Amino acid sequence: MAYDGRLLAKARDELERIREENQIKLQRRQDRIYSAIPEIRDIDRAMQGHMFKLARLTLSGAPDIKERIAAIERENLELQSRKAELLVSRGYPMDYLEPEYYCPVCQDRGMNGVKICSCVEKLYNKALTYELGSLIKHGDESFESFDLSLYSNSPDAKYGGVVPRQVMAKVFEACRKFADNFPDVSANLILQGEPGLGKTYLSACIARVVAQKGLSVCYESAVAALDAYEQQKFCRDSAEGEAASAKVRRMSDCDLMILDDLGTEMPTPMAQSALYTLINTRLVKGKKTIISTNLSDEQLEKRYTPQICSRLAGEFLHLPFAGEDIRRIKKGV
């Protein structure tokens, strides 16, 4: 995985913050116990003294070093047993004075051998999903809150006589299955339909589930996403260019990319090239993408190049939305 240095630094800073917080909690527990059970303080001091003795013995090269080390280890075991006995007798768990770790694998050091630990990757992915702030607007975007009753249960001539609620029930199940099985899904998704039918809402539902798995999600409007490619190309040696390059890397590398409102961007050759690059790069890397658009398949074919349309047709599951504008229904318009 290619890391964004700024976000990787944020992840490491967050791990350090967690580590320091756990150390403060441990110190408070220790102070409480030392005050309540002074003998435990004496035990800890004795065990600390043993550590210095072991260090000196290791360097001394004494002929009886093994016997002396074994004697210290036996005494330490006796002290540990006494410490646990004292804690339990006063109603505390025997591991009450043991350090707490956010990650038991690396003990909050952030490295597992010579590799970045999975705990840092998890915090990195958390930082990477900051874009969800503009996607999850109300905080209630979840599959449990999705209301199918907002869609008509009668045939609608506008959609060729289909029943919108039945159509949306299938769309809902497809989206929930995608989220539940992610990242082990085969197809990408393209959500199609008029404004106000719930495309962004269901995208947010998927994003919430995927992010809760500790996977990275990027959300961008088509306008902002494709503009980043242009900024990257033409502002290469500026702060704007560096920020655009970082955004492009995030969009290319994240586990799930949500591209909203495809078709609202200016239909320039640069935008077409950027869109192809984004879609194709993610397909090559095996990364999944969700696209929402107000355009039908026919409109997509008229607007975009054959190369783009070929990938949209062959690599994406098309989910057509049906119904009336939900925002207007809720307002009673």
C-alpha positions in Angstrom: 0.0 0.0 0.0 1.3 3.5 -0.9 1.0 5.8 2.1 0.2 9.5 2.1 3.0 10.8 4.4 0.8 13.4 6.0 -1.9 10.9 6.9 0.6 8.4 8.0 2.1 11.0 10.4 -1.4 11.6 11.7 -1.9 7.9 12.3 1.3 7.7 14.2 0.5 10.8 16.2 -2.8 9.2 17.1 -1.1 6.0 18.3 1.3 8.0 20.4 -1.7 9.9 21.9 -3.3 6.6 22.8 -0.1 5.3 24.2 0.4 8.3 26.4 -3.2 8.2 27.6 -2.8 4.6 28.6 0.4 5.4 30.5 -1.4 8.1 32.4 -4.2 5.7 33.3 -1.6 3.1 34.4 0.2 5.7 36.6 -3.1 6.6 38.3 -3.9 3.0 39.0 -0.3 2.6 40.4 -0.6 5.6 42.6 -4.0 4.3 43.9 -2.6 0.9 44.7 0.7 2.2 46.3 -1.4 4.4 48.6 -3.8 1.5 49.5 -1.3 -1.3 49.6 2.2 0.0 50.3 3.7 -3.5 50.2 3.1 -3.6 46.5 5.2 -0.5 46.1 8.0 -2.3 47.9 7.6 -5.3 45.7 7.8 -3.2 42.5 11.0 -1.5 43.8 12.5 -4.9 44.6 11.7 -6.3 41.2 13.1 -3.1 39.6 16.3 -3.7 41.6 16.5 -7.2 40.2 16.5 -5.9 36.7 19.6 -3.9 37.4 21.2 -6.9 39.0 20.4 -9.0 36.0 21.9 -6.4 33.7 25.1 -6.2 35.8 25.4 -10.0 35.9 25.0 -10.3 32.2 28.0 -8.0 31.7 30.1 -9.5 34.5 30.9 -12.8 33.0 30.9 -14.5 36.5 31.4 -18.2 36.4 28.2 -18.9 38.4 26.1 -16.5 36.3 23.4 -19.1 35.3 22.8 -20.1 39.0 22.6 -16.5 40.1 20.2 -15.5 37.3 18.0 -18.5 38.1 17.9 -17.4 41.8 16.8 -13.9 40.9 14.2 -15.2 38.5 12.8 -17.5 41.3 12.6 -14.6 43.7 10.9 -12.5 41.0 8.3 -15.2 40.6 7.7 -15.3 44.3 7.3 -11.5 44.3 4.9 -11.5 41.4 2.8 -14.2 43.1 2.7 -12.1 46.3 1.7 -9.0 44.4 -1.2 -10.9 42.6 -2.3 -12.3 46.0 -2.4 -8.8 47.6 -4.3 -7.3 44.7 -6.9 -10.1 44.6 -7.3 -10.0 48.4 -8.3 -6.3 48.2 -10.7 -6.8 45.3 -8.6 -5.9 42.3 -7.9 -8.0 39.3 -4.4 -9.6 39.4 -3.4 -7.8 36.2 -4.6 -4.4 37.5 -1.1 -2.9 37.3 -0.3 -4.4 33.9 0.1 -1.9 31.0 -2.9 -1.6 28.6 -2.1 -1.6 24.9 -4.2 -0.4 22.0 -2.3 -3.0 20.0 -1.0 -6.1 21.8 0.9 -7.1 18.7 3.4 -4.2 18.7 2.6 -2.9 22.2 1.9 0.5 20.6 5.3 0.9 19.0 3.7 1.0 15.6 6.1 -1.5 14.0 5.7 -5.3 13.7 9.3 -6.3 12.9 10.4 -4.2 10.0 6.8 -3.6 8.8 4.3 -0.9 9.8 1.9 -2.6 12.2 -1.7 -3.3 11.3 -2.7 -0.9 14.1 -1.1 2.0 12.3 -2.8 0.9 9.1 -6.1 0.9 10.9 -5.5 4.4 12.2 -4.3 5.5 8.8 -7.5 4.2 7.2 -9.5 6.1 9.9 -7.7 9.3 8.9 -8.2 8.5 5.2 -12.0 8.4 5.6 -12.2 12.1 6.7 -14.0 12.7 3.4 -17.0 11.0 4.9 -17.8 14.1 6.8 -19.4 15.6 3.8 -21.1 12.3 2.9 -22.5 11.4 6.3 -24.4 14.7 6.9 -27.0 13.8 9.4 -25.5 10.9 11.3 -28.5 8.6 10.7 -27.3 7.3 7.4 -27.6 3.5 8.0 -29.3 0.6 6.4 -31.5 0.3 9.5 -32.8 3.8 8.9 -33.5 3.4 5.2 -37.3 3.8 4.7 -38.8 1.9 1.7 -42.2 3.3 2.5 -41.1 6.5 0.9 -41.3 4.8 -2.4 -44.6 4.2 -4.2 -46.1 0.7 -4.0 -48.0 1.3 -7.3 -46.9 0.8 -10.9 -45.3 4.0 -12.2 -45.7 4.8 -15.9 -42.6 7.0 -15.8 -40.5 3.9 -15.1 -42.3 1.6 -17.7 -44.9 0.4 -15.2 -42.6 -1.0 -12.6 -43.4 -0.6 -8.9 -40.7 1.8 -7.4 -40.8 0.1 -4.0 -40.1 -3.3 -5.5 -37.2 -1.8 -7.5 -35.8 0.0 -4.5 -36.1 -3.1 -2.4 -33.8 -4.9 -4.8 -31.4 -1.9 -4.9 -31.3 -1.8 -1.1 -30.5 -5.5 -0.8 -27.7 -5.2 -3.5 -26.2 -2.3 -1.6 -26.4 -4.0 1.8 -24.9 -7.2 0.4 -22.0 -5.2 -1.2 -21.3 -3.5 2.2 -21.6 -6.7 4.3 -19.3 -8.7 2.0 -16.8 -5.9 1.3 -13.9 -6.2 0.4 -14.8 -9.7 -1.0 -17.0 -8.4 -3.7 -16.6 -9.0 -7.4 -18.4 -6.0 -9.0 -18.3 -2.2 -8.6 -21.5 -0.3 -8.4 -23.1 2.5 -10.4 -26.2 4.0 -8.8 -28.4 5.7 -11.4 -31.5 7.8 -11.1 -32.9 11.3 -10.8 -31.9 13.6 -8.0 -33.5 12.9 -4.6 -34.0 9.1 -4.9 -31.5 8.1 -2.2 -28.3 7.5 -4.2 -26.1 9.5 -1.9 -27.9 8.2 1.2 -27.2 4.5 0.2 -23.6 5.4 -0.7 -23.3 6.8 2.9 -24.8 3.6 4.3 -22.2 1.5 2.5 -19.4 3.9 3.5 -20.3 3.6 7.1 -20.2 -0.2 7.2 -16.9 -0.3 5.2 -15.3 2.3 7.4 -16.4 0.5 10.6 -14.4 -2.5 9.3 -11.3 -0.4 9.5 -11.1 -0.1 5.7 -10.4 3.2 3.9 -13.1 5.1 2.1 -12.7 8.2 -0.1 -15.7 10.3 -1.1 -15.5 13.1 -3.7 -17.9 14.7 -6.1 -17.0 14.1 -9.7 -16.2 17.8 -10.1 -13.7 17.9 -7.2 -12.1 14.5 -8.0 -11.4 15.2 -11.7 -10.3 18.8 -10.9 -7.6 17.2 -8.7 -6.1 15.5 -11.7 -6.0 18.9 -13.5 -4.4 20.6 -10.5 -1.8 17.8 -10.2 -0.8 18.3 -13.9 -0.7 22.1 -14.2 0.3 23.1 -10.6 3.0 20.6 -10.2 5.5 22.7 -8.2 3.0 24.5 -5.9 1.3 23.8 -2.6 -2.0 23.3 -4.6 -0.3 20.8 -6.8 1.1 18.8 -3.9 -2.3 18.7 -2.2 -3.9 17.6 -5.5 -1.3 14.8 -5.9 -2.0 13.6 -2.4 -5.8 13.5 -3.2 -5.2 11.6 -6.4 -3.1 9.0 -4.5 -5.8 8.6 -1.9 -8.5 8.2 -4.6 -6.3 5.6 -6.4 -5.3 3.6 -3.3 -8.2 3.7 -0.9 -10.2 0.5 -0.4 -13.4 2.0 -1.6 -13.8 5.1 -3.7 -17.2 6.9 -3.9 -17.5 9.2 -6.9 -20.7 11.3 -6.6 -22.7 13.1 -9.2 -20.9 11.9 -12.3 -22.0 14.0 -15.2 -22.0 17.3 -13.4 -18.4 18.0 -14.4 -17.5 19.9 -17.5 -17.2 17.5 -20.4 -13.7 18.4 -21.4 -11.0 16.1 -22.9 -9.0 16.6 -19.6 -12.0 15.5 -17.5 -12.5 12.5 -19.8 -8.9 11.5 -19.5 -8.9 11.9 -15.7 -12.1 9.9 -15.3 -10.6 7.0 -17.4 -7.4 7.1 -15.4 -9.2 7.0 -12.1 -11.5 4.1 -13.1 -8.9 2.1 -14.9 -6.2 2.5 -12.2 -8.6 1.2 -9.5 -9.7 -1.7 -11.7 -6.0 -2.7 -12.3 -5.3 -2.5 -8.6 -8.4 -4.5 -7.8 -9.9 -1.6 -5.8 -13.7 -1.2 -5.7 -15.6 2.0 -6.8 -19.1 3.3 -6.4 -20.3 5.9 -8.9 -23.6 7.8 -8.6 -25.1 9.6 -11.5 -28.3 11.2 -12.8 -27.5 9.9 -16.3 -29.0 6.8 -17.9 -26.9 4.3 -19.8 -27.8 6.0 -23.1 -26.8 9.4 -21.7 -23.5 7.9 -20.4 -22.7 6.5 -23.8 -23.3 9.9 -25.5 -21.2 11.8 -22.9 -18.1 9.6 -22.4 -15.5 7.9 -24.5 -16.0 4.2 -25.6 -13.1 3.3 -23.3 -14.9 4.7 -20.3 -18.3 3.3 -21.3 -16.7 -0.2 -21.9 -15.5 -0.3 -18.3 -18.7 1.1 -16.9 -20.6 -1.6 -18.8 -18.4 -4.5 -18.1 -17.0 -3.9 -14.6 -19.9 -2.2 -12.8 -23.3 -3.5 -11.5 -25.9 -0.9 -12.6 -28.5 -0.2 -10.1 -31.4 2.0 -11.5 -33.3 3.9 -8.9 -37.0 4.6 -9.1 -39.5 6.8 -7.3 -40.3 10.4 -6.5 -37.9 13.0 -4.9 -37.7 11.9 -1.3 -36.8 15.4 -0.1 -40.1 16.8 -1.6 -42.1 13.9 -0.1 -40.7 14.6 3.4 -41.5 18.2 3.0 -45.0 17.4 1.9 -44.6 19.2 -1.4 
